[in-house]
Amino acid sequence: MKNISTEEFNKIFFDINQKEDRNFKCPKPIIFDFYADWCGPCKAITPILESLNKDIEIIKINIDNEDKLSNFFKIRSIPALLFVPANSNLSESKMEIGMKSKEAMNKHVKEYFNI
C-alpha cells in the first residue's frame, strides 16, 4: 500500500490533463483508495484493504493534498474506492463509495477482478 501524488499518477498511469490516452498502465489490478486523514471510515477500511489478495495493488490518494486528482475522478464522498482491472481503460474501472465490510470488499474484488 502506498500513497501517490497527482504528479506520480500522471507519470505512472496516464496524464489526467490529456484527453486521449486514458489507459491505465498496470500489469495487475489496482484499487485506488481516496481518503482523508480526518475520516474515520477511511481509517477503518485500511485493514480490510491490507487483507486483500496480494495480487492487487492498493494505492492511497489523500483528497486534501491531491485536489486535482480527486476532482478528475469526481470524488464527493469518502472513502471512495476505484477498482481498476489490469491493463484497462478508465471506462472499465468501477467506483465504490462508503465503508465496506470485508465480505463486501471480497465480493467486489471477485466481481471486478475475477480473482
C-alpha positions as a Markdown table, in Angstrom:
| # | Residue | x | y | z |
|---|---|---|---|---|
| 1 | Met | 0.0 | 0.0 | 0.0 |
| 2 | Lys | 1.5 | 3.3 | -1.0 |
| 3 | Asn | 0.5 | 7.0 | -1.3 |
| 4 | Ile | 0.9 | 8.8 | -4.6 |
| 5 | Ser | 0.7 | 12.4 | -5.7 |
| 6 | Thr | -1.0 | 13.8 | -8.8 |
| 7 | Glu | 2.4 | 14.1 | -10.5 |
| 8 | Glu | 3.2 | 10.5 | -9.7 |
| 9 | Phe | -0.2 | 9.4 | -11.0 |
| 10 | Asn | 0.4 | 11.3 | -14.3 |
| 11 | Lys | 3.8 | 9.6 | -14.8 |
| 12 | Ile | 2.8 | 6.1 | -13.8 |
| 13 | Phe | -0.7 | 5.7 | -15.2 |
| 14 | Phe | -1.9 | 8.4 | -17.5 |
| 15 | Asp | -1.8 | 12.2 | -17.6 |
| 16 | Ile | -5.1 | 13.5 | -16.4 |
| 17 | Asn | -4.6 | 16.7 | -18.4 |
| 18 | Gln | -4.6 | 14.8 | -21.7 |
| 19 | Lys | -7.9 | 13.9 | -23.3 |
| 20 | Glu | -6.7 | 11.0 | -25.5 |
| 21 | Asp | -4.9 | 8.2 | -23.7 |
| 22 | Arg | -6.9 | 7.1 | -20.6 |
| 23 | Asn | -5.4 | 3.6 | -20.4 |
| 24 | Phe | -4.0 | 2.6 | -17.0 |
| 25 | Lys | -0.6 | 1.1 | -17.5 |
| 26 | Cys | -0.8 | -1.5 | -14.8 |
| 27 | Pro | 0.1 | -5.2 | -15.0 |
| 28 | Lys | -2.1 | -6.1 | -12.1 |
| 29 | Pro | -5.4 | -5.0 | -10.6 |
| 30 | Ile | -5.4 | -1.8 | -8.6 |
| 31 | Ile | -7.7 | -0.3 | -6.0 |
| 32 | Phe | -7.3 | 3.5 | -5.6 |
| 33 | Asp | -8.3 | 4.4 | -2.1 |
| 34 | Phe | -9.4 | 8.1 | -2.0 |
| 35 | Tyr | -9.2 | 9.1 | 1.7 |
| 36 | Ala | -8.6 | 11.9 | 4.2 |
| 37 | Asp | -6.6 | 11.7 | 7.5 |
| 38 | Trp | -9.6 | 13.0 | 9.4 |
| 39 | Cys | -12.1 | 10.4 | 8.0 |
| 40 | Gly | -13.0 | 7.6 | 10.5 |
| 41 | Pro | -14.4 | 5.2 | 7.9 |
| 42 | Cys | -11.3 | 5.8 | 5.8 |
| 43 | Lys | -9.1 | 4.6 | 8.7 |
| 44 | Ala | -11.4 | 1.7 | 9.4 |
| 45 | Ile | -11.2 | 0.4 | 5.8 |
| 46 | Thr | -7.4 | 0.4 | 5.6 |
| 47 | Pro | -7.0 | -3.0 | 7.4 |
| 48 | Ile | -9.6 | -4.5 | 5.1 |
| 49 | Leu | -7.7 | -3.3 | 2.1 |
| 50 | Glu | -4.5 | -4.7 | 3.6 |
| 51 | Ser | -6.1 | -8.1 | 4.0 |
| 52 | Leu | -7.0 | -8.5 | 0.3 |
| 53 | Asn | -5.3 | -10.7 | -2.3 |
| 54 | Lys | -1.6 | -9.7 | -2.6 |
| 55 | Asp | -2.0 | -9.7 | -6.4 |
| 56 | Ile | -4.0 | -6.4 | -6.0 |
| 57 | Glu | -2.1 | -3.2 | -5.7 |
| 58 | Ile | -3.5 | -0.7 | -3.2 |
| 59 | Ile | -2.8 | 3.0 | -3.9 |
| 60 | Lys | -3.9 | 5.7 | -1.5 |
| 61 | Ile | -4.7 | 9.2 | -2.6 |
| 62 | Asn | -5.2 | 11.9 | 0.1 |
| 63 | Ile | -8.0 | 14.1 | -1.2 |
| 64 | Asp | -6.9 | 17.0 | 1.0 |
| 65 | Asn | -3.5 | 17.0 | -0.7 |
| 66 | Glu | -4.4 | 15.9 | -4.2 |
| 67 | Asp | -7.4 | 18.0 | -5.2 |
| 68 | Lys | -6.6 | 17.8 | -8.9 |
| 69 | Leu | -6.9 | 14.0 | -8.8 |
| 70 | Ser | -9.9 | 14.0 | -6.6 |
| 71 | Asn | -11.6 | 16.5 | -8.9 |
| 72 | Phe | -10.7 | 14.5 | -12.0 |
| 73 | Phe | -12.3 | 11.4 | -10.5 |
| 74 | Lys | -15.2 | 13.5 | -9.2 |
| 75 | Ile | -14.7 | 12.4 | -5.6 |
| 76 | Arg | -17.5 | 13.9 | -3.5 |
| 77 | Ser | -17.7 | 11.4 | -0.6 |
| 78 | Ile | -15.1 | 9.2 | 1.1 |
| 79 | Pro | -13.9 | 6.6 | 1.4 |
| 80 | Ala | -14.1 | 6.2 | -2.4 |
| 81 | Leu | -12.5 | 3.1 | -4.0 |
| 82 | Leu | -11.7 | 2.9 | -7.7 |
| 83 | Phe | -11.4 | -0.7 | -8.9 |
| 84 | Val | -9.1 | -0.8 | -12.0 |
| 85 | Pro | -8.6 | -4.2 | -13.7 |
| 86 | Ala | -5.1 | -4.9 | -15.1 |
| 87 | Asn | -4.2 | -3.0 | -18.3 |
| 88 | Ser | -7.6 | -1.5 | -18.6 |
| 89 | Asn | -9.1 | 1.8 | -19.8 |
| 90 | Leu | -10.7 | 4.4 | -17.5 |
| 91 | Ser | -14.1 | 3.4 | -18.8 |
| 92 | Glu | -13.6 | -0.1 | -17.5 |
| 93 | Ser | -13.0 | 1.0 | -13.9 |
| 94 | Lys | -15.7 | 0.9 | -11.2 |
| 95 | Met | -16.1 | 3.3 | -8.3 |
| 96 | Glu | -17.5 | 2.2 | -4.9 |
| 97 | Ile | -18.3 | 4.8 | -2.3 |
| 98 | Gly | -18.5 | 4.4 | 1.5 |
| 99 | Met | -17.3 | 1.9 | 4.1 |
| 100 | Lys | -17.3 | -1.7 | 3.1 |
| 101 | Ser | -17.2 | -4.9 | 5.2 |
| 102 | Lys | -14.5 | -7.4 | 4.4 |
| 103 | Glu | -17.2 | -9.7 | 2.9 |
| 104 | Ala | -18.4 | -6.9 | 0.6 |
| 105 | Met | -14.9 | -6.0 | -0.4 |
| 106 | Asn | -14.1 | -9.6 | -1.3 |
| 107 | Lys | -17.3 | -9.7 | -3.4 |
| 108 | His | -16.3 | -6.6 | -5.3 |
| 109 | Val | -12.8 | -8.0 | -5.9 |
| 110 | Lys | -14.3 | -11.2 | -7.2 |
| 111 | Glu | -16.8 | -9.3 | -9.4 |
| 112 | Tyr | -14.5 | -6.7 | -10.8 |
| 113 | Phe | -11.2 | -8.6 | -11.0 |
| 114 | Asn | -12.3 | -12.3 | -11.3 |
| 115 | Ile | -9.9 | -13.4 | -8.5 |
